[in-house]
């Protein structure tokens, strides 16, 4: 039996595993060198890849295999709904910009527009808060 090197690269799970191992080594070396992480996105990517690999390995156990498949199926089934939800969030954010209002408090280091997106998503999943108008009776002249 011959083994082709391209067969290993063509399997997507092998690519995920190689990326996860590489990113874990980079993350551990950064943490051990006492350097400050500048990007939290990097840590989130490493943690997501680690979780995907962990779930993939849980499929080996008979009692957990079907539950892991259920998790992946639920995630793949919810993608169209989330895309539809994002379209509505973008629509309502545009309406708020036009009306001169914002949704909730501005989140530090994110900016007003992304804060509105995040707050709209929080609102859509049940975190109720009232929109705040940027144009109040005190500064009506500045808004017009």
C-alpha positions as MATLAB code, in Angstrom:
seq = 'XXXXXXXXXXXXXXXXXXXXXXXXXXXXXXXXXXXXXXXXXXXXXXXXXXXXXXXXXXXXXXXXXXXXXXXXXXXXXXXXXXXXXXXXXXXXXXXXXXXXXXXXXXXXXXXXXXXXXXXXXXXXXXXXXXXXXXXXXXXXXXXX';
ca = [
       0.000    0.000    0.000;
       1.457    3.324   -1.019;
       0.682    6.561    0.717;
       0.502    9.769   -1.255;
       1.394   12.978    0.560;
      -1.359   14.883   -1.222;
      -3.992   12.557    0.232;
      -3.117   13.800    3.701;
      -3.513   17.445    2.679;
      -6.767   16.806    0.797;
      -8.535   15.654    3.974;
     -10.039   18.779    5.636;
      -9.767   17.352    9.157;
      -6.025   16.894    8.709;
      -5.745   20.549    7.696;
      -7.751   21.602   10.774;
      -5.542   19.437   12.977;
      -2.311   20.810   11.502;
      -3.570   24.402   11.865;
      -4.692   23.766   15.427;
      -1.375   22.242   16.462;
       0.564   25.110   14.866;
      -1.603   27.789   16.464;
      -1.435   26.074   19.867;
       2.366   26.044   19.705;
       2.389   29.752   18.803;
      -0.097   30.606   21.580;
       1.789   28.622   24.225;
       5.104   30.194   23.200;
       3.571   33.680   23.453;
       2.135   32.915   26.888;
       5.383   31.379   28.175;
       7.437   34.355   27.003;
       5.265   36.675   29.145;
       4.339   38.809   26.154;
       1.020   40.607   26.036;
      -1.434   39.272   23.453;
      -2.444   42.092   21.143;
      -5.227   40.227   19.384;
      -7.991   38.401   21.193;
      -9.177   37.115   17.822;
      -6.164   34.818   17.675;
      -7.096   33.220   21.008;
     -10.711   32.790   19.896;
      -9.578   31.033   16.690;
      -7.291   28.704   18.648;
     -10.052   27.870   21.126;
     -12.584   27.211   18.349;
     -10.177   24.899   16.528;
      -9.425   23.099   19.787;
     -13.136   22.612   20.463;
     -13.769   21.286   16.944;
     -10.903   18.825   17.325;
     -12.150   17.761   20.763;
     -15.669   17.160   19.442;
     -14.279   15.209   16.512;
     -12.359   12.958   18.904;
     -15.474   12.412   21.058;
     -17.149   10.705   18.089;
     -15.032    7.628   18.883;
     -17.189    6.853   21.928;
     -20.477    5.147   21.064;
     -22.485    6.971   23.724;
     -21.233   10.409   22.639;
     -20.905    9.943   18.879;
     -24.534   10.663   18.057;
     -24.600   13.704   20.355;
     -21.570   15.171   18.591;
     -23.235   14.590   15.223;
     -26.345   16.310   16.599;
     -24.294   19.357   17.610;
     -22.728   19.661   14.149;
     -26.149   19.176   12.496;
     -27.741   21.864   14.692;
     -24.975   24.315   13.839;
     -25.258   23.645   10.114;
     -29.065   23.925   10.236;
     -28.941   27.266   12.047;
     -26.618   28.964    9.514;
     -29.435   30.062    7.121;
     -31.398   31.567   10.007;
     -28.345   33.453   11.305;
     -27.686   34.844    7.815;
     -31.298   36.039    7.626;
     -30.983   37.554   11.102;
     -27.781   39.410   10.140;
     -29.548   40.916    7.113;
     -32.292   42.277    9.384;
     -29.720   43.593   11.879;
     -27.951   45.494    9.071;
     -31.324   46.887    7.935;
     -32.279   48.129   11.408;
     -28.813   49.582   11.957;
     -29.204   51.606    8.755;
     -32.602   52.834    9.966;
     -31.109   53.887   13.310;
     -28.297   55.790   11.583;
     -30.862   57.580    9.435;
     -32.966   58.500   12.478;
     -29.932   59.618   14.505;
     -30.269   57.064   17.293;
     -28.119   54.335   18.720;
     -28.949   50.989   20.279;
     -27.671   50.748   23.845;
     -24.364   52.048   25.130;
     -21.302   52.270   22.936;
     -18.879   49.427   23.634;
     -15.300   50.510   24.366;
     -12.687   50.010   21.610;
     -15.292   48.878   19.070;
     -16.898   51.986   17.632;
     -20.496   53.078   17.335;
     -21.456   51.095   14.243;
     -20.159   47.740   15.501;
     -21.623   48.514   18.933;
     -25.021   48.907   17.291;
     -24.628   45.541   15.511;
     -23.654   43.809   18.754;
     -26.467   45.446   20.710;
     -29.002   44.551   17.997;
     -27.868   40.930   18.175;
     -28.203   40.996   21.966;
     -31.692   42.448   21.562;
     -32.665   39.795   19.016;
     -31.831   36.992   21.444;
     -33.770   38.502   24.344;
     -31.564   41.101   26.059;
     -34.106   43.939   26.143;
     -32.903   47.542   26.113;
     -34.346   50.789   24.767;
     -32.741   52.702   21.883;
     -31.101   55.984   22.905;
     -31.611   59.019   20.731;
     -28.530   61.081   19.973;
     -30.730   64.117   19.352;
     -32.394   65.232   22.578;
     -34.226   68.429   23.438;
     -30.968   69.866   24.820;
     -29.008   69.605   21.535;
     -31.717   69.854   18.851;
     -29.842   72.598   16.995;
     -26.729   70.422   16.559;
     -28.684   67.541   14.980;
     -30.407   69.473   12.217;
];
